[in-house]
Amino acid sequence: MGRGRQKAKDAKIARQLKYSNHGADLRDLERELISPSNDSKDDEREDTYDRWAEDDDR
């Protein structure tokens, strides 16, 4: 058994990914990327990463 079956499965998955919608709403995505509230979320993330980085230095 082998490569042929796996290749067919991979091709099927690739087709599904290529042609499916995935429920993405591009307008919501655009609003999220443009909104000014995004900055506060980034600051929170940076604080979290900084805390983790400090833990690694010990």
Rosetta constraint file for C-alpha pairs under 8 A:
AtomPair CA 1 CA 5 HARMONIC 7.18 0.50
AtomPair CA 2 CA 6 HARMONIC 6.51 0.50
AtomPair CA 3 CA 7 HARMONIC 5.85 0.50
AtomPair CA 4 CA 8 HARMONIC 6.16 0.50
AtomPair CA 5 CA 9 HARMONIC 6.28 0.50
AtomPair CA 6 CA 10 HARMONIC 6.12 0.50
AtomPair CA 7 CA 11 HARMONIC 6.13 0.50
AtomPair CA 8 CA 12 HARMONIC 6.19 0.50
AtomPair CA 9 CA 13 HARMONIC 6.28 0.50
AtomPair CA 10 CA 14 HARMONIC 6.11 0.50
AtomPair CA 11 CA 15 HARMONIC 6.17 0.50
AtomPair CA 12 CA 16 HARMONIC 6.29 0.50
AtomPair CA 13 CA 17 HARMONIC 6.22 0.50
AtomPair CA 14 CA 18 HARMONIC 6.05 0.50
AtomPair CA 15 CA 19 HARMONIC 6.02 0.50
AtomPair CA 16 CA 20 HARMONIC 5.59 0.50
AtomPair CA 25 CA 29 HARMONIC 6.44 0.50
AtomPair CA 26 CA 30 HARMONIC 6.06 0.50
AtomPair CA 27 CA 31 HARMONIC 6.21 0.50
AtomPair CA 28 CA 32 HARMONIC 6.11 0.50
AtomPair CA 29 CA 33 HARMONIC 6.20 0.50
AtomPair CA 30 CA 34 HARMONIC 6.15 0.50
AtomPair CA 31 CA 35 HARMONIC 5.80 0.50
AtomPair CA 32 CA 38 HARMONIC 7.25 0.50
AtomPair CA 33 CA 38 HARMONIC 7.20 0.50
AtomPair CA 34 CA 38 HARMONIC 7.94 0.50
AtomPair CA 37 CA 41 HARMONIC 7.13 0.50
AtomPair CA 38 CA 42 HARMONIC 6.47 0.50
AtomPair CA 39 CA 43 HARMONIC 6.33 0.50
AtomPair CA 40 CA 44 HARMONIC 6.37 0.50
AtomPair CA 41 CA 45 HARMONIC 6.31 0.50
AtomPair CA 42 CA 46 HARMONIC 6.16 0.50
AtomPair CA 43 CA 47 HARMONIC 6.24 0.50
AtomPair CA 44 CA 48 HARMONIC 6.33 0.50
AtomPair CA 45 CA 49 HARMONIC 6.21 0.50
AtomPair CA 46 CA 50 HARMONIC 5.96 0.50
AtomPair CA 47 CA 51 HARMONIC 6.17 0.50
AtomPair CA 48 CA 52 HARMONIC 6.37 0.50
AtomPair CA 49 CA 53 HARMONIC 6.07 0.50
AtomPair CA 50 CA 54 HARMONIC 6.18 0.50
AtomPair CA 51 CA 55 HARMONIC 6.39 0.50
AtomPair CA 52 CA 56 HARMONIC 6.42 0.50
AtomPair CA 53 CA 57 HARMONIC 6.53 0.50
AtomPair CA 54 CA 58 HARMONIC 6.97 0.50
